Amino acid sequence: MIYDFKGAKVYYEFKNGESSSPVILLHGWGRNSEDFNEIIRFYPHISFLVVDFPPFGQSSKEVVGWGLFTYAEMLISLCEKLNIHSATLVGHSFGGRIAIIACATNCTLAQKCILIDSAGIKPRRSFSFKIKHFTFKIRKFLHLKQKYFGSSDYQALSPAMKKTFKDIVNTPLDKYAKQIQAKTLLIWGKKDEETPLYMGKKLLNLIPNSTLKIIENGTHFSFLDCPLEFASIFIDFMEEE
């Protein structure tokens, strides 16, 4: 199914049947909803709603004028369209950012929240990184030719999407994490190098009613690295009152 929102076509689909209180799966940046296929197969009795965030998956390949909060606004608007008033939000990486904002700004929507190797915490920067960044800014100011200083995710984007990406990565979500009222489970790969474990521990301190589970052999994709361990943690949390 396609939902038109602010000039973009957003793909969404119910899996295992429709529900007014589904588990909503929110994927990471550069990924799509197919990341969750294994989770969906594990639980045929649970209704899932999957969404492809533009410009990924089956959604529009570019959006103009979108920022981080536009994605959260889109999700809340889609839930209103589908008459979803209570859900469990599951966000991986970038999807975790959206889940944090949605839980904080629409506290009646999220019954529970699961954040998997979530982004949203300002990263610690090494001294070498700071030097490179300073050099880049000086060369840019002097209009000197240089190699781009930034991630491969950024370099692969169109000019319009680069603006969106900058807004996303430059918006820390500490104050929103503090506002989450839903019972929250943090699942983290101990070997995660993209959103390291210290970020999960910080979210644990920020979110009032939260628990942290660490997957020893998990990387940034802990739910894909160790699906059976993840499944056990997931279902225990879902069955909790």
N, C-alpha and C positions, 0 to 999 in steps of 0.2 A: 504494500500500500504506500501511497505517496501523500505527504502532508505539505501543503504550500505555506511557507512561513517567510515573510519579509524578503520575497523575491527568490527564495531557494526552495528546491524540491527535496524534502526530507523523507528518506525511506524508513518505514517501520513495519513491523510484522509481529503478530501474536504467534507464539509457539506453544504447542500442547493445549490449544483452546483459549478462547478469550475469557477475561475475568475483569471484574471491577476493582480487584486488589491483587494485581500480578507482581511478580518479581521483575523489575526493570533493569536490564543489563546495559551498561554504558562503557563503551570500549575506549582504548587509548588513542593518542594522536598518531596518525599514520596507519592505523589499523582499521578494522571494521567489525561488524557484529558476528562474523563467522568465527571469531576468536572464542566465542562462548558455545559453539556447537556441542562440545564434549559435555559441558555442564548441563545443557538442555537434554541431551540423551540420557544422562544419569538420572534425571528426575522427570519421567513422563507424566507424573501426577501433578506437577507444578506448572502453572500458567506463567510463561515468560513473555515479556515485551522487549523486543530488540529494536534498536535505533542505530542508523548509520549517520554519524555526524558529518556534515559537509566539511571538506570536499572529498570524503572517503566513501568506500563501498558503493552502494547504489544511489547515493544522494548526489545533489549538484556538485560539479567538480570545482566550483569557485563561488564564493560569496563575497559581496562587497559591503563594507561598512560594519561587519560583524566584529564583536569583541567577546571576551570571555562570558560576560553576563547575557549576551544574546543567546548563547547556547543554552544556558539555564532557563532563560525566558521561553525559548522554544520548547524545551522539555515540559515545563509547567503548562504551557499553552496546549501542547499535544495531549497531556493527561486530561485537561479540561474538555477537550474535544471528544475524547474517548470515555468520558464520565468515570475517570479513575480518581477516586478521592482518598484512597489509602493504598500504599504500595511499599514494597521493600526495594530500596535503591542499591544497586551493586555497581560500583564504579572502579575501573582499573586505570591507574595512571591519570591521564587527562580526564577520563570519565569520572575519576574520583573528585577532581575539581568541581565538575558539574554537580555531582551528588552533594558535596559540601555546601555549595551555594543554594541548591534546591532545598536541602534540609533546613538550612538556616533561615531562608526567606519565606518558605512555605511549610511551616512546621506541622500542619495538619496532613500534608501529603505523605510524608515518610513515616511509616509504622516502624520500620527498622532500616538500618543503613550498614552496608558492608563496603569497606574501602580496601582495595587490593593494591598494594605497592603504589599508593596514591601520590600524585603530585599535589602541589599547593603550598608547600613549605619552602621558604627562601633557602637556596642551597648555600652551604659553606664554600667559600672560594679560597683556593690556594694562592700563595704569594705569586707563583709563576703565572697563574690565570690573571691576576690583577695587573701584572706587568704587561702581558699581552693585550689586555683590554685597554690599558692606558695608551700603549703604543698605537693601537688601532685608531683610537679617538684623535690622537695627535696627527697621524697621517691623513685621517679624513678631514680634519680642520685645515690642513695645509694642501689638500687636494692632491695628495701623492698617491701613485698607483700602489696597490697592495692586494695581497690575498685576502679573501673574506675571512673575518674572525667570527665564527659561529658554527652552529651544528649542521649536520647533513640534512636534518629535518627542515631547517630554515632554508637552506640553499635550494632545495627541491621545489619550493613554493613559488607561485606567481607573485607579482608585486602586491596585489590586493590581499592575498592570503598572508604575505609576510607581515603586513600591518596587523592582521588578526593575531598571528602567532606572537608578535612582540607584546601585544596587549595581554595575551594569555600567560606568557612566562614571566612577565614583569608585574603580575598581580598576586602578591602573597595573600593567603586566605586565613591567617591566624585568627582574626577577629570573627570570621564567619564560623570557623570550627568551634569557637567558644559558645556560639549560639545554638548549636545542634542539640535538640531535645530528644531526638529518637535514640533508642538503644543502638549502639554502634559497635561493630566488630571490625578490627583492623587485622588484615592478614598480610604478612610481609615475608618476602624471601630474604634469608640471612645474607645471601650473596648478591643482593640487588645493588648494582653500581649506578643505576640511573636515578632512582629515588632511594638512597641508602637508608638503612634501618634507623638511623638517628632521626629521620623524618617521621617514621612511624611512631617512635617513642615520644617525639614532640607532640604529635597529634593525640597520642594517648593522654598526655598531660593537659591538652587544650579542650578536648571533648569530654563533657561532664560524665556521661554514662557510657564509657567505652572500655573495651577489652582488646588486648593485643595478642595474637597468635603468630608465632614465628615458624616458618617452614625452613628447616635447616639447610636443605639442598636446593632451595628455591632461589632463582634470580629475579629480575624485574618481572618476569612472567611466571611467578610462582604457581599460579593456578594451572598453567600448562606443563610446567616442569614436573610437578608432583600431583597429578590429578586425583589420585585416590586419597592422599592425605588432605588435599584441599576439600574434597567431597565430604570427608568425615567432619572436618571443622565447619563447613557450610551447613550441613544438615543438622548438626547439634545446635547451632545458633538459631536456625529456622524453627526448630522444635521447642526452643525455650519460650516461656511465657513472657 
